[in-house]
Amino acid sequence: MRSNSILRLSLISVATLLSACGGGSDTAVVPEETRLQDSRIDFAVTAADAQATTFAAISTQSTDTVDVSTTSRWVGVLGGAGYRIEVPANWNGKLVMYAHGFAGNGNVLSVNNPQIRRYLIQNGYAWAASSYTKNYYDVRAGVEDTNALALEFNKIANARGRTLAAPSKIYITGVSMGGHITAAAIEAETAATAIHKVKYSGAVPMCGVVGDTELFDTFAAMQVSAQAVAGVANNPVTKWSDIQDQVTNALFTTFPSTPTTLGTKYVSILQNLTGGPRPLFAQGLAFGGSFAFAYGTFGSDGTVTGILNKNVLDTNRYTYVIDGDAAGSASINATVQKLTATPDANRLRTDGLRWIPKVNGEFKIPVVTIHTLGDLFVPFNMEQVYQKRVAAKGNSAWLVQRAIRGASHCDFTVAESETAFDDMIKWERDGIKPLGDDVVTPAVVAATSYGCKFTKNTIGPDDTATTTQLRAGIAQTTPACSGSFALTAAQY
């Protein structure tokens, strides 16, 4: 095993050297092996994007400080991936790459605009976004295609009649799976193994899978504990469909908002698996809507739907806790099914990035994350995993994390996203590290005021109806943050 690891690292070093000497993206890369994802080749950019040359300007608002309609807006296809690029008339020379989230398992590739588009234009930033060449949970494609687009930015601009200097700084931000792409793109391992290499100056992963494959371990732990509480612990996890109705009926009167008496034990386990006692967990389960998506992942064979060839799921490290019920907790831990990952299921490769790129915490640039507390699809525990990995690598000085009092997955207000990005920019530019939240101390996270510091409930013209509705629901069910808990503008 040791000699094989050394061989892989040696080959990666050779590939890196060849790239540095001019190999780069033109060097032919021969896959070591194939997987199901590699056989999926019928992905195509939406007809609207494939045939268009531009896209709609953002709507003008009375509060705009500059004319947001006078931008260069380009649409196209690069290496099979669709893209959008927008450059303000008063471009400040800096480029922001935006990574969208999981787009499902269909074959239509789409490009999304960043939530903070208006902020970027008003402040002179150019932005670019890729559809990626493949759907499914293909973070490898997401990193490579986002980087490839950043590298082609000047060529595309020149071809469209606008000659621009090379960006003086490139930043990256993204949501959900795009948060994973963002966090992976800045890693030292990515710098060594990616085909397309970009040096980023700062990053803002939002609601991100910043614990990489530990998200899928969490899903698996959710499933095996549900089975154990419902009394069918030993049913094979891949045979979930055989018992799904039985488990659901045992745990919920109304799924997932109203647990049965037995289900309250599972809800306690679920809370502890996803970040511990915290504000907005109850609202996330009651009306946030994101837990249904996590529940929909149950039954996985551990290959992340064909991204890997082998099982990556491992639940051996989990201890299942029912608050206030030591005997019940002991019983569940004695009976729960334990899953063990296949060694090297997501190993280093010699043909580019790992199939699921790692987030190891090895970076030396400013990173600001935001995560909603009620998220049960990409739960808050991802931030805890990230903090511990970054600390283990000695890089805590480069990370700021913030909890947001949202009830669902990625339901940030635009103001919250803008503030996180703006604070990252000021940190990178001025060297003053912004404030953040402690995400790992249980007593801090459990406090009723947790998340108040960086939550901004002001709804603006670019906020979605979903976010507006969810924040209204929170206001009706949760005490408002008092002025003593929320930061003033001067404190940011």
LINUR-V186968 format. One record per residue. N is the residue number from 1. OMEGA is omega in whole degrees, -180 to 180 (NA if undefined). BURIAL is # if it has 24 or more other C-alpha atoms within 12 Angstrom, else .. Layout:
N_OMEGA_BURIAL, N_OMEGA_BURIAL
This chain:
1_-179_., 2_-178_., 3_178_., 4_179_., 5_178_., 6_179_., 7_180_., 8_179_., 9_179_., 10_179_., 11_177_., 12_179_#, 13_177_#, 14_179_., 15_179_#, 16_179_#, 17_179_., 18_179_., 19_-179_#, 20_-179_., 21_176_., 22_180_., 23_176_., 24_-176_#, 25_179_#, 26_180_., 27_179_., 28_180_., 29_-179_#, 30_-180_., 31_177_., 32_-179_., 33_179_., 34_180_., 35_-178_., 36_-179_., 37_-179_#, 38_-180_#, 39_179_., 40_-171_., 41_-176_., 42_178_., 43_-180_#, 44_178_#, 45_179_#, 46_-178_#, 47_-179_., 48_-179_., 49_-177_#, 50_-176_#, 51_-176_., 52_173_., 53_179_., 54_177_., 55_-170_#, 56_173_., 57_176_., 58_-178_#, 59_180_., 60_178_., 61_-178_., 62_-179_., 63_-179_., 64_180_., 65_175_., 66_178_., 67_-175_., 68_-179_#, 69_-176_#, 70_180_., 71_169_#, 72_-177_#, 73_-175_#, 74_176_#, 75_178_#, 76_179_#, 77_180_#, 78_178_#, 79_-180_#, 80_179_#, 81_174_#, 82_177_#, 83_168_#, 84_177_#, 85_176_#, 86_-179_#, 87_179_#, 88_176_#, 89_-180_., 90_-176_., 91_-179_#, 92_177_#, 93_-177_#, 94_-175_#, 95_177_#, 96_176_#, 97_-179_#, 98_-179_#, 99_-179_#, 100_-178_#, 101_-179_#, 102_-176_#, 103_178_#, 104_-175_., 105_177_., 106_-177_., 107_-180_., 108_-179_#, 109_-178_#, 110_178_#, 111_178_#, 112_173_#, 113_177_#, 114_179_#, 115_-177_#, 116_-178_#, 117_-177_#, 118_178_#, 119_-177_#, 120_-178_#, 121_-177_#, 122_-179_#, 123_171_#, 124_-178_#, 125_166_#, 126_175_#, 127_179_#, 128_-179_#, 129_179_#, 130_172_#, 131_-168_#, 132_-178_#, 133_-179_#, 134_170_#, 135_-169_#, 136_-178_#, 137_-174_#, 138_-180_#, 139_177_#, 140_178_#, 141_-180_#, 142_179_#, 143_-176_#, 144_-176_#, 145_175_#, 146_178_#, 147_180_#, 148_179_#, 149_177_#, 150_-179_#, 151_-179_#, 152_-174_#, 153_-177_#, 154_178_#, 155_179_., 156_179_#, 157_-179_#, 158_-180_., 159_179_., 160_173_., 161_178_., 162_-180_., 163_-177_., 164_172_#, 165_176_., 166_180_., 167_178_#, 168_177_., 169_173_#, 170_178_#, 171_179_#, 172_176_#, 173_-180_#, 174_-177_#, 175_173_#, 176_174_#, 177_175_#, 178_172_#, 179_174_#, 180_178_#, 181_180_#, 182_-178_#, 183_-180_#, 184_-175_#, 185_-176_#, 186_-176_#, 187_177_#, 188_179_#, 189_177_#, 190_178_#, 191_-178_#, 192_-169_#, 193_-179_#, 194_174_#, 195_177_#, 196_-173_#, 197_179_#, 198_177_#, 199_-180_#, 200_-178_#, 201_179_#, 202_-175_#, 203_176_#, 204_173_#, 205_-178_#, 206_-177_#, 207_-167_#, 208_173_#, 209_-174_#, 210_172_#, 211_-176_#, 212_-171_#, 213_176_#, 214_173_#, 215_-177_#, 216_172_#, 217_179_#, 218_177_#, 219_-179_#, 220_178_#, 221_175_#, 222_-177_#, 223_-175_#, 224_177_#, 225_176_#, 226_178_#, 227_-178_#, 228_180_#, 229_-179_#, 230_176_#, 231_178_#, 232_-173_#, 233_-171_#, 234_175_#, 235_-179_#, 236_-175_#, 237_-180_#, 238_177_., 239_-178_., 240_-177_#, 241_-180_., 242_-174_., 243_-174_#, 244_-179_#, 245_180_., 246_-179_., 247_-178_#, 248_-180_#, 249_179_., 250_-173_#, 251_-174_#, 252_169_#, 253_170_., 254_-177_., 255_-13_#, 256_-169_#, 257_-176_#, 258_179_., 259_171_#, 260_176_., 261_176_., 262_-178_#, 263_178_#, 264_176_#, 265_178_#, 266_180_#, 267_177_#, 268_176_#, 269_-179_#, 270_179_#, 271_-179_#, 272_177_#, 273_-170_#, 274_176_#, 275_178_#, 276_176_#, 277_-176_#, 278_174_#, 279_174_#, 280_175_#, 281_-178_#, 282_179_#, 283_177_#, 284_-180_#, 285_-175_#, 286_-176_#, 287_-179_#, 288_175_#, 289_-173_#, 290_-178_#, 291_179_#, 292_179_#, 293_176_., 294_179_#, 295_179_#, 296_178_., 297_-177_#, 298_-178_#, 299_-177_#, 300_175_#, 301_176_#, 302_179_#, 303_-177_#, 304_178_#, 305_173_#, 306_175_#, 307_177_#, 308_174_#, 309_-175_#, 310_-179_#, 311_180_#, 312_-174_#, 313_179_#, 314_-179_#, 315_-174_#, 316_-175_., 317_-174_., 318_168_#, 319_-174_#, 320_-172_#, 321_169_#, 322_-176_#, 323_178_., 324_-177_., 325_-178_., 326_-179_., 327_178_., 328_177_#, 329_-180_#, 330_-180_., 331_179_., 332_-179_#, 333_179_#, 334_-174_., 335_-173_#, 336_178_#, 337_180_#, 338_-180_#, 339_-179_#, 340_-180_., 341_172_#, 342_-180_., 343_178_., 344_178_., 345_-180_#, 346_-173_#, 347_169_#, 348_-178_#, 349_177_#, 350_-177_#, 351_179_#, 352_-180_#, 353_169_#, 354_178_#, 355_168_#, 356_-175_#, 357_-176_#, 358_171_#, 359_-172_#, 360_-176_#, 361_-180_#, 362_178_#, 363_-179_#, 364_177_., 365_179_#, 366_178_#, 367_175_#, 368_177_#, 369_169_#, 370_-177_#, 371_178_#, 372_-175_#, 373_-179_#, 374_-180_#, 375_177_#, 376_174_#, 377_167_#, 378_-166_#, 379_-178_#, 380_179_#, 381_175_#, 382_179_#, 383_179_#, 384_175_#, 385_-179_#, 386_-179_#, 387_-178_#, 388_178_#, 389_180_#, 390_179_#, 391_-180_., 392_178_., 393_179_., 394_-174_., 395_-178_., 396_180_#, 397_-176_#, 398_-175_#, 399_171_#, 400_-179_#, 401_-177_#, 402_176_#, 403_-180_#, 404_-177_#, 405_174_#, 406_-174_#, 407_-175_#, 408_-177_#, 409_176_#, 410_-178_#, 411_176_#, 412_165_#, 413_178_#, 414_-180_#, 415_179_#, 416_179_#, 417_179_#, 418_-178_#, 419_179_#, 420_-179_#, 421_-179_#, 422_179_#, 423_176_#, 424_180_#, 425_180_#, 426_177_., 427_-180_#, 428_-176_#, 429_-171_., 430_178_., 431_-180_., 432_-177_., 433_-180_#, 434_179_#, 435_178_#, 436_179_#, 437_168_#, 438_-176_#, 439_-172_#, 440_-179_#, 441_-173_., 442_-178_., 443_179_., 444_-178_., 445_-177_#, 446_-177_#, 447_-177_., 448_-179_., 449_-176_#, 450_-179_#, 451_-178_#, 452_-173_#, 453_-171_#, 454_176_#, 455_179_#, 456_-174_#, 457_178_#, 458_-179_., 459_-179_., 460_-174_#, 461_-177_#, 462_176_#, 463_-178_#, 464_176_., 465_180_., 466_179_., 467_179_#, 468_-179_#, 469_-179_., 470_179_#, 471_177_#, 472_178_., 473_177_#, 474_-179_#, 475_-179_., 476_-173_., 477_-174_., 478_176_#, 479_180_., 480_175_#, 481_178_#, 482_-179_., 483_-178_., 484_-179_., 485_-178_., 486_179_., 487_173_., 488_180_., 489_-178_., 490_-178_., 491_-178_., 492_NA_.
